[in-house]
Amino acid sequence: SDAAASLSRLLQRSKNHDDELVLLWCLTTSFIHGVAEIEAASCNDCVKYTPRKGRDDQIEHELRRLGFNVVDAQSSRHCVIVRFIDGDEAHRAVQLAALVSNRCFPWRAAHPWYSYAGQRRDTPRKCYSSGVFFIVRNSLAYPPPCDNVTIVAADVTPVMNQKRRSMTFSASKCSVAPRGILPFVLYASHKSTELKIEENGQVWSLSASFHGARETLKFRAPDQEVSRNLKSIRDNLDAEFHLDVDALSARRRIVEDRRA
């Protein structure tokens, strides 16, 4: 709790955007397996409500009573589409519905609504491809605050259905990082990552394993100064923590010998 309080004070006190970027870098490095890149997912000005039985006509009135700026509401089959004054207001309404589950409200659930399907694109790590990866609805990162972001989940919980036929991966304790931070963190902080330079130096091809699943990710190469800085971090990362690689190997050999 002391560490959490210290981090909170640092964020509140920080007037330098660089401090926040360093913290996001550290979070991404620590929870690299929980990184998901999401495109076209921010909340527009419409929210789809699932009403409680016989209470669909109460949703607009209840939202106005709670202080939301509602433009209009249209009842559809088994749902009510509410249009707010802007995306921020709609985002706040989705958050309220996710955080409060009370029968006094006339809705069961609320989700961002889009006029056509297939708009949102989630790209989690390949190790979660056996099931559905989603951000828990009561997370402040749901829906993301902008279209193209990197979500860093500190906790990804696998949940199997009762028939043990399908898996879902529930991402929680999420932070929102800038789009494009993943390749830098992978290259600089994880020595096992393999880098190949392609297309005359224009593309970085990074290969890494996440929970046993091998992935090859391609990104636009950074400029030379950024590349030099990343290489310096990568080459000197162990030295920063004063790790004696030979001593570490010797300790591992002793442990293995004692196990034998």
Backbone as CSV, one residue per row, in Angstrom:
resi,resn,N_x,N_y,N_z,CA_x,CA_y,CA_z,C_x,C_y,C_z
1,SER,0.825,-1.204,0.000,0.000,0.000,0.000,0.861,1.256,0.000
2,ASP,2.050,1.172,0.680,2.943,2.326,0.689,3.447,2.634,-0.711
3,ALA,3.769,1.570,-1.465,4.254,1.771,-2.834,3.165,2.396,-3.703
4,ALA,1.926,1.915,-3.535,0.813,2.471,-4.309,0.584,3.940,-3.965
5,ALA,0.699,4.265,-2.670,0.515,5.660,-2.252,1.625,6.545,-2.810
6,SER,2.853,6.031,-2.805,3.983,6.803,-3.336,3.800,7.061,-4.826
7,LEU,3.354,6.009,-5.556,3.131,6.160,-6.988,2.024,7.168,-7.265
8,SER,0.982,7.108,-6.445,-0.122,8.055,-6.608,0.343,9.492,-6.379
9,ARG,1.164,9.699,-5.353,1.669,11.055,-5.079,2.550,11.545,-6.218
10,LEU,3.345,10.621,-6.784,4.229,11.003,-7.884,3.413,11.475,-9.083
11,LEU,2.343,10.741,-9.394,1.515,11.115,-10.530,0.800,12.441,-10.290
12,GLN,0.339,12.659,-9.060,-0.361,13.896,-8.742,0.581,15.085,-8.756
13,ARG,1.816,14.831,-8.349,2.781,15.917,-8.232,3.452,16.232,-9.567
14,SER,3.450,15.234,-10.460,4.225,15.370,-11.686,3.663,16.454,-12.597
15,LYS,4.530,17.346,-13.010,4.162,18.347,-13.995,4.911,18.105,-15.301
16,ASN,5.687,17.014,-15.322,6.501,16.718,-16.483,5.942,15.473,-17.165
17,HIS,5.558,15.617,-18.421,4.979,14.492,-19.161,5.962,13.335,-19.266
18,ASP,7.259,13.626,-19.246,8.264,12.565,-19.334,8.156,11.597,-18.164
19,ASP,7.826,12.113,-16.967,7.674,11.231,-15.804,6.557,10.215,-16.032
20,GLU,5.475,10.667,-16.603,4.360,9.763,-16.865,4.753,8.715,-17.901
21,LEU,5.513,9.118,-18.930,5.944,8.166,-19.943,6.884,7.113,-19.355
22,VAL,7.759,7.531,-18.434,8.647,6.576,-17.782,7.846,5.560,-16.972
23,LEU,6.821,6.035,-16.262,5.977,5.126,-15.489,5.242,4.150,-16.405
24,LEU,4.751,4.638,-17.527,4.070,3.754,-18.478,5.041,2.745,-19.073
25,TRP,6.276,3.169,-19.322,7.314,2.254,-19.812,7.526,1.138,-18.794
26,CYS,7.632,1.496,-17.517,7.862,0.506,-16.463,6.688,-0.463,-16.351
27,LEU,5.467,0.054,-16.446,4.294,-0.810,-16.389,4.264,-1.779,-17.563
28,THR,4.569,-1.283,-18.750,4.569,-2.132,-19.938,5.637,-3.205,-19.830
29,THR,6.815,-2.837,-19.311,7.894,-3.806,-19.144,7.505,-4.895,-18.151
30,SER,6.845,-4.509,-17.067,6.493,-5.455,-16.012,5.391,-6.413,-16.431
31,PHE,4.461,-5.937,-17.262,3.297,-6.762,-17.599,3.189,-6.936,-19.118
32,ILE,4.319,-7.298,-19.727,4.403,-7.370,-21.184,3.405,-8.371,-21.763
33,HIS,3.113,-9.471,-21.020,2.183,-10.478,-21.533,0.747,-9.965,-21.559
34,GLY,0.464,-8.900,-20.819,-0.890,-8.362,-20.784,-1.105,-7.211,-21.746
35,VAL,-0.159,-6.980,-22.650,-0.277,-5.865,-23.590,-1.214,-6.242,-24.741
36,ALA,-2.181,-5.388,-25.004,-3.078,-5.560,-26.149,-3.162,-4.224,-26.878
37,GLU,-3.008,-4.265,-28.181,-3.123,-3.048,-28.983,-4.514,-3.005,-29.600
38,ILE,-5.186,-1.869,-29.433,-6.588,-1.758,-29.823,-6.761,-0.572,-30.764
39,GLU,-7.485,-0.813,-31.854,-7.740,0.226,-32.848,-9.246,0.461,-32.979
40,ALA,-9.590,1.708,-33.239,-10.982,2.100,-33.518,-11.933,1.612,-32.440
41,ALA,-11.598,1.881,-31.183,-12.402,1.332,-30.090,-12.949,2.377,-29.139
42,SER,-12.659,3.640,-29.364,-13.137,4.644,-28.429,-14.658,4.777,-28.516
43,CYS,-15.230,5.284,-27.467,-16.685,5.382,-27.377,-17.166,6.568,-28.222
44,ASN,-18.128,6.308,-29.115,-18.715,7.435,-29.822,-19.838,8.003,-28.963
45,ASP,-20.767,8.718,-29.549,-21.765,9.395,-28.717,-22.998,8.536,-28.432
46,CYS,-22.985,7.243,-28.814,-24.143,6.376,-28.607,-23.808,5.201,-27.695
47,VAL,-24.786,4.830,-26.873,-24.644,3.700,-25.961,-25.860,2.794,-26.113
48,LYS,-25.596,1.498,-26.147,-26.668,0.509,-26.277,-27.000,-0.044,-24.891
49,TYR,-28.233,0.156,-24.448,-28.684,-0.317,-23.141,-29.568,-1.558,-23.298
50,THR,-29.340,-2.527,-22.419,-30.235,-3.680,-22.313,-31.195,-3.415,-21.153
51,PRO,-32.452,-3.168,-21.436,-33.378,-2.760,-20.360,-33.859,-3.948,-19.532
52,ARG,-34.241,-3.654,-18.302,-34.946,-4.644,-17.506,-36.364,-4.785,-18.057
53,LYS,-36.983,-5.904,-17.791,-38.283,-6.223,-18.370,-39.316,-5.129,-18.081
54,GLY,-39.872,-4.587,-19.169,-40.927,-3.595,-19.061,-40.464,-2.213,-18.645
55,ARG,-39.146,-1.942,-18.657,-38.663,-0.639,-18.166,-37.853,0.119,-19.220
56,ASP,-37.988,-0.268,-20.470,-37.210,0.389,-21.529,-37.566,1.862,-21.674
57,ASP,-38.801,2.235,-21.354,-39.209,3.632,-21.495,-38.710,4.510,-20.336
58,GLN,-38.073,3.904,-19.327,-37.585,4.656,-18.164,-36.110,5.066,-18.286
59,ILE,-35.412,4.499,-19.263,-33.957,4.690,-19.328,-33.582,6.145,-19.598
60,GLU,-34.206,6.761,-20.581,-33.880,8.154,-20.902,-34.148,9.062,-19.709
61,HIS,-35.292,8.905,-19.076,-35.644,9.729,-17.915,-34.627,9.552,-16.787
62,GLU,-34.211,8.304,-16.524,-33.265,8.040,-15.436,-31.902,8.672,-15.732
63,LEU,-31.465,8.615,-16.968,-30.183,9.210,-17.335,-30.227,10.733,-17.179
64,ARG,-31.306,11.339,-17.574,-31.444,12.788,-17.410,-31.480,13.145,-15.926
65,ARG,-32.137,12.310,-15.134,-32.200,12.567,-13.686,-30.812,12.506,-13.053
66,LEU,-29.946,11.650,-13.601,-28.586,11.515,-13.088,-27.644,12.608,-13.602
67,GLY,-28.165,13.489,-14.452,-27.368,14.629,-14.906,-26.697,14.447,-16.242
68,PHE,-27.011,13.390,-16.985,-26.399,13.175,-18.300,-27.082,14.028,-19.357
69,ASN,-26.289,14.509,-20.308,-26.811,15.298,-21.422,-27.247,14.358,-22.542
70,VAL,-28.508,13.972,-22.525,-29.051,13.034,-23.504,-29.664,13.815,-24.660
71,VAL,-29.314,13.418,-25.886,-29.901,14.050,-27.072,-31.214,13.377,-27.415
72,ASP,-31.206,12.052,-27.528,-32.437,11.312,-27.778,-32.221,9.846,-27.438
73,ALA,-33.316,9.091,-27.413,-33.270,7.654,-27.138,-34.256,6.954,-28.050
74,GLN,-33.816,5.832,-28.649,-34.664,5.084,-29.571,-34.734,3.633,-29.127
75,SER,-35.936,3.137,-28.985,-36.133,1.737,-28.602,-36.013,0.855,-29.837
76,SER,-35.258,-0.216,-29.675,-35.112,-1.205,-30.724,-35.465,-2.555,-30.129
77,ARG,-35.244,-3.606,-30.858,-35.596,-4.938,-30.351,-34.680,-5.316,-29.196
78,HIS,-35.239,-5.454,-28.019,-34.525,-5.868,-26.807,-33.422,-4.894,-26.388
79,CYS,-33.445,-3.670,-26.871,-32.413,-2.711,-26.462,-32.921,-1.287,-26.659
80,VAL,-32.190,-0.345,-26.060,-32.476,1.083,-26.226,-31.172,1.768,-26.605
81,ILE,-31.163,2.473,-27.723,-29.980,3.200,-28.181,-30.108,4.647,-27.732
82,VAL,-29.206,5.085,-26.877,-29.239,6.448,-26.338,-28.091,7.239,-26.948
83,ARG,-28.413,8.401,-27.483,-27.381,9.284,-28.044,-27.135,10.436,-27.081
84,PHE,-25.859,10.624,-26.726,-25.473,11.679,-25.790,-24.900,12.865,-26.557
85,ILE,-24.597,13.924,-25.817,-24.123,15.150,-26.460,-22.756,14.978,-27.103
86,ASP,-21.908,14.073,-26.551,-20.597,13.809,-27.142,-20.077,12.461,-26.630
87,GLY,-18.909,12.052,-27.138,-18.325,10.774,-26.763,-17.910,10.689,-25.309
88,ASP,-17.453,11.810,-24.744,-17.046,11.810,-23.334,-18.229,11.513,-22.418
89,GLU,-19.379,12.095,-22.752,-20.577,11.851,-21.948,-21.019,10.385,-22.070
90,ALA,-20.917,9.839,-23.275,-21.261,8.432,-23.481,-20.304,7.514,-22.724
91,HIS,-19.028,7.865,-22.724,-18.033,7.086,-21.992,-18.360,7.068,-20.504
92,ARG,-18.747,8.209,-19.967,-19.091,8.307,-18.546,-20.327,7.452,-18.229
93,ALA,-21.268,7.413,-19.157,-22.478,6.612,-18.948,-22.159,5.118,-18.949
94,VAL,-21.273,4.699,-19.838,-20.863,3.289,-19.872,-20.167,2.912,-18.572
95,GLN,-19.301,3.805,-18.077,-18.599,3.546,-16.824,-19.575,3.399,-15.662
96,LEU,-20.570,4.267,-15.614,-21.567,4.192,-14.534,-22.294,2.849,-14.558
97,ALA,-22.725,2.428,-15.742,-23.471,1.174,-15.859,-22.606,-0.018,-15.460
98,ALA,-21.296,0.049,-15.736,-20.401,-1.063,-15.406,-20.108,-1.126,-13.909
99,LEU,-20.021,0.031,-13.271,-19.637,0.076,-11.861,-20.814,-0.128,-10.917
100,VAL,-22.023,0.152,-11.385,-23.199,0.075,-10.507,-24.165,-0.973,-11.047
101,SER,-24.345,-2.042,-10.308,-25.332,-3.063,-10.677,-26.414,-3.081,-9.603
102,ASN,-27.444,-2.309,-9.840,-28.508,-2.148,-8.854,-29.854,-2.262,-9.555
103,ARG,-30.751,-3.014,-8.970,-32.038,-3.253,-9.616,-32.902,-1.998,-9.694
104,CYS,-32.500,-0.966,-8.967,-33.292,0.266,-9.054,-33.097,0.961,-10.402
105,PHE,-32.008,0.641,-11.102,-31.792,1.228,-12.428,-32.554,0.408,-13.464
106,PRO,-33.089,1.057,-14.479,-33.927,0.342,-15.451,-33.148,-0.448,-16.509
107,TRP,-31.837,-0.533,-16.403,-31.060,-1.291,-17.378,-30.273,-2.414,-16.699
108,ARG,-29.998,-3.463,-17.483,-29.168,-4.565,-17.014,-27.692,-4.344,-17.363
109,ALA,-27.451,-3.770,-18.524,-26.078,-3.563,-18.996,-26.069,-2.447,-20.029
110,ALA,-24.854,-1.918,-20.282,-24.680,-0.877,-21.299,-23.339,-1.083,-21.990
111,HIS,-23.333,-0.875,-23.291,-22.121,-1.066,-24.076,-22.026,0.035,-25.132
112,PRO,-20.807,0.387,-25.541,-20.685,1.333,-26.662,-21.401,0.767,-27.892
113,TRP,-22.038,1.639,-28.628,-22.788,1.189,-29.803,-22.208,1.842,-31.052
114,TYR,-22.019,1.004,-32.085,-21.508,1.505,-33.351,-22.534,1.190,-34.437
115,SER,-22.539,2.011,-35.453,-23.554,1.864,-36.499,-23.264,0.691,-37.423
116,TYR,-22.054,0.134,-37.387,-21.739,-1.036,-38.211,-20.788,-1.935,-37.441
117,ALA,-20.851,-3.216,-37.756,-20.060,-4.208,-37.026,-18.633,-4.285,-37.571
118,GLY,-17.749,-4.827,-36.746,-16.380,-5.081,-37.183,-15.470,-3.884,-37.135
119,GLN,-15.884,-2.812,-36.471,-15.055,-1.616,-36.444,-13.866,-1.791,-35.502
120,ARG,-14.116,-2.308,-34.310,-13.060,-2.436,-33.318,-12.128,-3.591,-33.665
121,ARG,-10.813,-3.365,-33.471,-9.812,-4.393,-33.732,-8.899,-4.515,-32.519
122,ASP,-8.977,-5.671,-31.853,-8.141,-5.943,-30.686,-7.011,-6.891,-31.091
123,THR,-5.784,-6.565,-30.669,-4.649,-7.425,-30.965,-3.910,-7.744,-29.674
124,PRO,-4.384,-8.759,-28.940,-3.650,-9.192,-27.747,-2.517,-10.116,-28.159
125,ARG,-1.793,-10.643,-27.192,-0.725,-11.575,-27.482,-1.287,-12.890,-28.010
126,LYS,-0.468,-13.570,-28.816,-0.890,-14.808,-29.474,-1.232,-15.909,-28.484
127,CYS,-0.654,-15.842,-27.278,-0.898,-16.889,-26.278,-2.355,-16.902,-25.812
128,TYR,-3.120,-15.865,-26.137,-4.531,-15.822,-25.762,-5.446,-16.148,-26.937
129,SER,-4.890,-16.666,-28.020,-5.681,-16.898,-29.226,-6.654,-18.066,-29.077
130,SER,-6.488,-18.882,-28.046,-7.387,-20.031,-27.860,-8.747,-19.623,-27.294
131,GLY,-8.911,-18.369,-26.944,-10.177,-17.908,-26.382,-10.444,-16.459,-26.718
132,VAL,-11.378,-15.872,-26.009,-11.756,-14.468,-26.216,-11.046,-13.613,-25.168
133,PHE,-10.320,-12.600,-25.632,-9.617,-11.663,-24.756,-10.465,-10.403,-24.639
134,PHE,-10.792,-10.002,-23.396,-11.597,-8.789,-23.251,-11.206,-8.043,-21.978
135,ILE,-11.445,-6.746,-21.996,-11.206,-5.896,-20.830,-12.463,-5.906,-19.978
136,VAL,-12.308,-6.125,-18.677,-13.486,-6.177,-17.803,-14.244,-4.856,-17.897
137,ARG,-15.549,-4.955,-17.813,-16.411,-3.794,-18.067,-16.298,-2.703,-17.004
138,ASN,-15.835,-3.073,-15.798,-15.706,-2.037,-14.758,-14.318,-1.419,-14.723
139,SER,-13.502,-1.695,-15.742,-12.184,-1.073,-15.829,-12.309,0.345,-16.376
140,LEU,-11.485,1.249,-15.858,-11.493,2.627,-16.370,-10.939,2.704,-17.787
141,ALA,-10.335,1.600,-18.256,-9.839,1.557,-19.630,-10.895,1.031,-20.600
142,TYR,-12.122,0.789,-20.106,-13.197,0.329,-20.981,-14.316,1.373,-21.005
143,PRO,-14.696,1.813,-22.199,-13.945,1.643,-23.441,-12.712,2.536,-23.449
144,PRO,-11.725,2.258,-24.299,-10.528,3.102,-24.332,-10.871,4.563,-24.605
145,PRO,-10.072,5.483,-24.066,-10.396,6.906,-24.206,-10.146,7.466,-25.598
146,CYS,-9.399,6.735,-26.434,-9.166,7.190,-27.800,-9.085,5.975,-28.724
147,ASP,-9.020,6.210,-30.020,-9.159,5.123,-30.981,-7.998,4.129,-30.963
148,ASN,-6.783,4.612,-31.031,-5.631,3.730,-31.167,-4.762,3.818,-29.927
149,VAL,-4.807,2.759,-29.104,-4.082,2.765,-27.835,-3.457,1.400,-27.575
150,THR,-2.542,1.398,-26.625,-1.998,0.157,-26.087,-2.516,0.011,-24.667
151,ILE,-3.202,-1.086,-24.406,-3.717,-1.381,-23.069,-2.758,-2.348,-22.384
152,VAL,-2.347,-2.011,-21.169,-1.465,-2.878,-20.390,-2.265,-3.425,-19.217
153,ALA,-2.531,-4.734,-19.231,-3.300,-5.381,-18.170,-2.338,-6.046,-17.189
154,ALA,-2.419,-5.636,-15.933,-1.559,-6.231,-14.910,-2.052,-7.607,-14.486
155,ASP,-3.286,-7.930,-14.837,-3.844,-9.230,-14.454,-4.702,-9.745,-15.602
156,VAL,-4.370,-10.923,-16.118,-5.173,-11.586,-17.140,-5.606,-12.934,-16.572
157,THR,-6.901,-13.060,-16.287,-7.421,-14.265,-15.638,-8.098,-15.168,-16.658
158,PRO,-7.613,-16.419,-16.825,-8.286,-17.352,-17.734,-9.513,-17.965,-17.065
159,VAL,-10.624,-18.001,-17.784,-11.871,-18.555,-17.251,-12.431,-19.531,-18.271
160,MET,-12.632,-20.784,-17.839,-13.196,-21.796,-18.736,-14.688,-21.951,-18.453
161,ASN,-15.459,-22.182,-19.515,-16.897,-22.325,-19.318,-17.211,-23.651,-18.624
162,GLN,-18.468,-23.834,-18.219,-18.843,-25.004,-17.427,-18.635,-26.313,-18.167
163,LYS,-18.765,-26.304,-19.488,-18.578,-27.526,-20.272,-17.119,-27.744,-20.664
164,ARG,-16.250,-26.823,-20.233,-14.808,-26.928,-20.490,-14.503,-27.002,-21.989
165,ARG,-15.257,-26.225,-22.747,-15.061,-26.228,-24.194,-14.520,-24.908,-24.732
166,SER,-14.635,-23.853,-23.976,-14.148,-22.560,-24.451,-13.515,-21.781,-23.304
167,MET,-12.633,-20.879,-23.667,-11.877,-20.101,-22.692,-12.038,-18.617,-22.974
168,THR,-12.143,-17.855,-21.914,-12.098,-16.405,-22.038,-10.967,-15.893,-21.146
169,PHE,-10.358,-14.802,-21.554,-9.261,-14.201,-20.808,-9.689,-12.806,-20.385
170,SER,-9.858,-12.639,-19.098,-10.377,-11.395,-18.532,-9.223,-10.493,-18.104
171,ALA,-9.081,-9.352,-18.766,-7.990,-8.407,-18.491,-8.469,-7.332,-17.524
172,SER,-7.753,-7.173,-16.423,-8.125,-6.169,-15.426,-6.883,-5.428,-14.948
173,LYS,-7.085,-4.463,-14.057,-5.999,-3.605,-13.559,-5.245,-2.998,-14.739
174,CYS,-6.011,-2.351,-15.606,-5.474,-1.887,-16.889,-4.954,-0.450,-16.834
175,SER,-3.907,-0.217,-17.593,-3.378,1.131,-17.817,-3.380,1.403,-19.317
176,VAL,-3.509,2.668,-19.682,-3.521,3.068,-21.087,-2.173,3.684,-21.434
177,ALA,-1.480,3.060,-22.371,-0.160,3.536,-22.793,-0.239,4.036,-24.232
178,PRO,0.727,4.835,-24.657,0.686,5.347,-26.034,0.836,4.223,-27.056
179,ARG,0.198,4.388,-28.183,0.340,3.434,-29.271,1.788,3.428,-29.736
180,GLY,2.365,2.241,-29.889,3.726,2.129,-30.390,4.775,1.896,-29.329
181,ILE,4.381,1.840,-28.054,5.365,1.631,-26.993,5.859,0.184,-26.957
182,LEU,5.036,-0.760,-27.451,5.367,-2.180,-27.360,6.699,-2.549,-28.014
183,PRO,6.975,-2.171,-29.273,8.246,-2.597,-29.868,9.467,-2.056,-29.130
184,PHE,9.394,-0.832,-28.626,10.521,-0.265,-27.896,10.801,-1.049,-26.622
185,VAL,9.730,-1.357,-25.874,9.890,-2.103,-24.619,10.399,-3.507,-24.898
186,LEU,9.861,-4.144,-25.932,10.299,-5.502,-26.275,11.785,-5.538,-26.581
187,TYR,12.229,-4.620,-27.421,13.629,-4.627,-27.842,14.570,-4.240,-26.714
188,ALA,14.235,-3.191,-25.977,15.173,-2.649,-24.988,15.204,-3.451,-23.695
189,SER,14.077,-4.024,-23.291,13.979,-4.603,-21.953,14.017,-6.122,-21.912
190,HIS,13.908,-6.774,-23.059,13.854,-8.237,-23.077,14.937,-8.775,-24.004
191,LYS,16.002,-9.295,-23.402,17.173,-9.723,-24.165,16.873,-10.875,-25.120
192,SER,15.849,-11.667,-24.821,15.546,-12.814,-25.674,14.865,-12.413,-26.985
193,THR,14.487,-11.150,-27.111,13.845,-10.680,-28.337,14.856,-10.625,-29.473
194,GLU,14.483,-11.190,-30.612,15.347,-11.172,-31.791,14.892,-10.060,-32.740
195,LEU,15.857,-9.292,-33.215,15.555,-8.164,-34.099,16.145,-8.400,-35.485
196,LYS,15.318,-8.178,-36.512,15.780,-8.199,-37.890,15.387,-6.881,-38.550
197,ILE,16.327,-6.319,-39.293,16.065,-5.069,-40.006,15.688,-5.419,-41.438
198,GLU,14.528,-4.961,-41.886,14.030,-5.310,-43.209,13.713,-4.058,-44.019
199,GLU,13.512,-4.284,-45.315,13.101,-3.227,-46.254,14.027,-2.019,-46.176
200,ASN,15.324,-2.303,-46.326,16.355,-1.255,-46.341,16.335,-0.393,-45.083
201,GLY,16.127,-1.043,-43.946,16.168,-0.331,-42.671,14.891,0.370,-42.290
202,GLN,13.826,0.179,-43.062,12.574,0.885,-42.793,11.655,0.139,-41.822
203,VAL,11.890,-1.157,-41.644,10.983,-1.988,-40.837,11.784,-2.797,-39.826
204,TRP,11.286,-2.826,-38.585,11.811,-3.708,-37.544,10.929,-4.942,-37.464
205,SER,11.560,-6.111,-37.500,10.857,-7.366,-37.305,11.351,-7.973,-35.994
206,LEU,10.469,-8.018,-34.995,10.828,-8.504,-33.666,10.169,-9.849,-33.416
207,SER,10.972,-10.825,-32.952,10.446,-12.141,-32.602,10.614,-12.357,-31.108
208,ALA,9.535,-12.761,-30.434,9.578,-12.975,-28.994,8.549,-14.027,-28.608
209,SER,8.751,-14.625,-27.436,7.816,-15.628,-26.929,7.020,-15.063,-25.760
210,PHE,5.715,-15.315,-25.779,4.831,-14.907,-24.692,4.106,-16.158,-24.207
211,HIS,4.417,-16.591,-22.991,3.811,-17.799,-22.426,3.921,-18.984,-23.394
212,GLY,5.098,-19.119,-24.012,5.343,-20.255,-24.889,4.891,-20.084,-26.322
213,ALA,4.192,-19.021,-26.641,3.723,-18.777,-28.009,4.656,-17.785,-28.695
214,ARG,5.248,-18.203,-29.795,6.202,-17.362,-30.524,5.468,-16.400,-31.438
215,GLU,5.845,-15.140,-31.384,5.236,-14.116,-32.236,6.312,-13.357,-32.991
216,THR,5.986,-12.963,-34.214,6.832,-12.067,-34.992,6.029,-10.804,-35.288
217,LEU,6.501,-9.683,-34.789,5.787,-8.419,-34.916,6.612,-7.457,-35.761
218,LYS,5.971,-6.767,-36.665,6.672,-5.829,-37.548,6.199,-4.411,-37.287
219,PHE,7.182,-3.488,-37.215,6.892,-2.089,-36.914,7.778,-1.195,-37.783
220,ARG,7.336,0.021,-37.935,8.166,1.005,-38.632,9.384,1.309,-37.779
221,ALA,10.549,1.306,-38.392,11.805,1.503,-37.654,11.886,2.930,-37.111
222,PRO,12.403,3.091,-35.880,12.587,4.446,-35.332,13.780,5.130,-35.985
223,ASP,13.931,6.421,-35.727,15.080,7.124,-36.303,16.371,6.682,-35.610
224,GLN,17.505,7.122,-36.135,18.800,6.618,-35.675,19.084,6.970,-34.219
225,GLU,18.715,8.166,-33.799,18.974,8.562,-32.414,18.200,7.688,-31.431
226,VAL,16.930,7.427,-31.743,16.122,6.563,-30.880,16.685,5.149,-30.876
227,SER,17.120,4.673,-32.038,17.707,3.331,-32.124,18.954,3.220,-31.257
228,ARG,19.785,4.246,-31.274,21.013,4.223,-30.456,20.654,4.197,-28.962
229,ASN,19.676,4.998,-28.580,19.278,5.017,-27.166,18.713,3.675,-26.722
230,LEU,17.889,3.061,-27.570,17.323,1.755,-27.233,18.412,0.693,-27.132
231,LYS,19.371,0.745,-28.050,20.467,-0.236,-28.011,21.303,-0.057,-26.757
232,SER,21.504,1.175,-26.341,22.274,1.435,-25.116,21.552,0.861,-23.901
233,ILE,20.228,1.036,-23.843,19.461,0.472,-22.733,19.556,-1.049,-22.755
234,ARG,19.400,-1.629,-23.918,19.435,-3.096,-24.059,20.798,-3.660,-23.652
235,ASP,21.877,-3.019,-24.083,23.224,-3.526,-23.801,23.621,-3.354,-22.341
236,ASN,23.050,-2.350,-21.684,23.488,-2.045,-20.322,22.421,-2.306,-19.257
237,LEU,21.357,-2.993,-19.652,20.267,-3.190,-18.701,20.710,-3.993,-17.486
238,ASP,21.442,-5.082,-17.704,21.915,-5.891,-16.578,22.891,-5.115,-15.715
239,ALA,23.724,-4.310,-16.349,24.714,-3.542,-15.588,24.044,-2.535,-14.669
240,GLU,22.891,-2.012,-15.087,22.192,-1.035,-14.263,21.759,-1.645,-12.931
241,PHE,21.467,-2.946,-12.959,21.032,-3.627,-11.743,22.173,-4.397,-11.079
242,HIS,23.393,-4.208,-11.603,24.586,-4.829,-11.033,24.463,-6.351,-10.937
243,LEU,23.955,-6.965,-12.008,23.824,-8.411,-12.032,25.125,-9.037,-12.512
244,ASP,25.661,-9.938,-11.730,26.854,-10.689,-12.110,26.385,-11.967,-12.793
245,VAL,26.469,-11.990,-14.126,25.939,-13.114,-14.888,26.660,-14.407,-14.533
246,ASP,27.996,-14.352,-14.365,28.752,-15.561,-14.022,28.334,-16.107,-12.658
247,ALA,28.175,-15.204,-11.683,27.762,-15.638,-10.346,26.357,-16.236,-10.386
248,LEU,25.481,-15.638,-11.198,24.122,-16.160,-11.315,24.135,-17.562,-11.908
249,SER,24.966,-17.773,-12.940,25.069,-19.101,-13.552,25.623,-20.115,-12.564
250,ALA,26.614,-19.676,-11.761,27.189,-20.583,-10.761,26.146,-21.000,-9.724
251,ARG,25.314,-20.042,-9.298,24.270,-20.369,-8.326,23.269,-21.363,-8.909
252,ARG,22.942,-21.183,-10.172,22.004,-22.111,-10.802,22.603,-23.514,-10.881
253,ARG,23.902,-23.602,-11.179,24.540,-24.917,-11.249,24.528,-25.601,-9.884
254,ILE,24.764,-24.814,-8.827,24.740,-25.380,-7.468,23.356,-25.920,-7.139
255,VAL,22.327,-25.160,-7.501,20.951,-25.606,-7.235,20.639,-26.885,-7.981
256,GLU,21.053,-26.938,-9.271,20.794,-28.137,-10.057,21.542,-29.343,-9.498
257,ASP,22.795,-29.124,-9.056,23.573,-30.220,-8.471,22.902,-30.746,-7.213
258,ARG,22.391,-29.854,-6.368,21.741,-30.292,-5.133,20.431,-31.029,-5.416
259,ARG,19.734,-30.615,-6.471,18.516,-31.336,-6.845,18.824,-32.743,-7.297
260,ALA,19.952,-32.888,-7.992,20.335,-34.216,-8.502,20.723,-35.128,-7.347
